[in-house]
Amino acid sequence: MKITKSQLKQIITEEMEYMRLVEEVVQDATEKRETLQRGALAVKDAFLRAGPEKVKDIFVEFFESQGFKDPCDFAKKNEAQLRQEFKTMEEAQEAVVQNQEIKERISAWGSMIAVGGALPITGSLVLRLYNGLGNLGQTALSKGSFGLLGGEEVAQTFMNLDADQWFKFGAIMVIIGLLIKIYRYMLSPGFACTLKDFGIGLFKVGRAALGLILRFVGNLLGSFARWIRSLWSRSRGSAEETPTDAGPWQPVTEGYKYSTSISLLKEWKLINSAVSDSLNHLQTTGVLA
């Protein structure tokens, strides 16, 4: 079937708009993945810079706010609650490990963070560690970094989400992981009661746990990178399709490319929503107020 000059012009225009949309999603997802990674690494660096004394002070201030001066007294009187929160967080972490796809992994991490915010001891310690470890740094990306290539649809879809959310998400992922290991230490028979030994013990446990925690985060980042790479291959799945005599010519946006663009936007929106929902829960429960 012969294609007229106007139809060819329309095909080229639609193809450019479609690929621009895909590029917008790829660029935005890549930036958010890098920001999540920066948030995770910021906690690692801040924890190591803080050292045993600062880490001890954060926990001692929490114990004192609960009416305890001795770490062992707090652990003994709150053993049942600590064990419950430890078990809840461990189960949530297992759910994260079991998921492979990026959407499911992000949602599982989001659920884990939301669960942590609903637990009284964990919620308070997340806030204290996030604020007490020092300045975790600012994200390198400015808010509203969408539309750099002119793709208004992406900008309109995600204009209310910003890189700061992804930075916090990455940071709290590591904090939650640290707390799981610290709870295990506080519930162990060898738990140190003197403040000096307590600070050293906490720091050793946290430092040893960071490698494993960052491997968890690395697995998530790997899934994220694979999803981003898949966007290009999926978007070009029908690149060789051409009009045939089988039927009248249809604009590109009415076929495969239109349905694919909707699918990509929907997936990216769901991934963003998983991050946003978990952090909104922490804000409504006062953890990040």
HUFEN-V115434 format. One record per pair of residues at least 4 apart in sequence whose ideal C-beta (glycine too) atoms are under 6 Angstrom apart, sorted by the first residue. I is the first residue (numbers start at 1). J is the second residue. If there is no record, write none. Layout:
I & J
I & J
This chain:
1 & 243
1 & 245
3 & 7
3 & 8
14 & 252
14 & 253
18 & 257
20 & 149
20 & 151
21 & 151
21 & 261
22 & 235
23 & 149
24 & 149
24 & 151
24 & 154
25 & 264
25 & 268
26 & 228
26 & 231
29 & 228
30 & 228
31 & 141
32 & 166
33 & 224
35 & 139
35 & 141
35 & 163
35 & 166
35 & 167
36 & 166
36 & 169
36 & 170
37 & 221
39 & 167
39 & 170
39 & 171
40 & 170
40 & 173
40 & 174
40 & 217
42 & 136
42 & 137
42 & 171
43 & 171
43 & 174
43 & 175
44 & 210
46 & 133
46 & 134
46 & 136
47 & 133
47 & 206
50 & 54
50 & 55
50 & 133
52 & 56
52 & 199
52 & 200
52 & 203
53 & 199
55 & 202
55 & 203
56 & 60
56 & 199
58 & 128
58 & 132
62 & 128
63 & 68
63 & 74
68 & 73
68 & 74
71 & 198
72 & 193
74 & 78
75 & 186
78 & 82
82 & 183
82 & 187
85 & 119
85 & 121
85 & 122
86 & 183
89 & 180
92 & 112
92 & 115
95 & 108
96 & 108
96 & 109
96 & 112
99 & 104
99 & 105
99 & 108
102 & 223
102 & 224
102 & 227
103 & 270
103 & 271
105 & 220
105 & 223
106 & 271
106 & 274
107 & 274
109 & 173
110 & 274
110 & 278
113 & 172
113 & 278
114 & 278
114 & 281
116 & 122
116 & 176
117 & 123
117 & 281
117 & 282
117 & 285
117 & 287
119 & 123
122 & 179
123 & 287
125 & 129
125 & 179
126 & 175
126 & 287
127 & 287
128 & 132
129 & 133
129 & 175
136 & 171
139 & 163
139 & 164
139 & 167
141 & 145
141 & 163
143 & 162
146 & 154
146 & 155
147 & 155
152 & 156
155 & 159
157 & 265
161 & 272
165 & 275
165 & 279
168 & 279
169 & 275
173 & 217
174 & 213
177 & 213
178 & 206
181 & 205
181 & 209
182 & 205
185 & 205
186 & 191
192 & 197
192 & 198
192 & 201
197 & 201
203 & 207
209 & 213
230 & 234
231 & 235
231 & 264
235 & 260
238 & 256
243 & 249
250 & 254
250 & 255
252 & 257
253 & 258
254 & 258
256 & 260
272 & 276
273 & 277
276 & 280
282 & 287
282 & 288
283 & 288
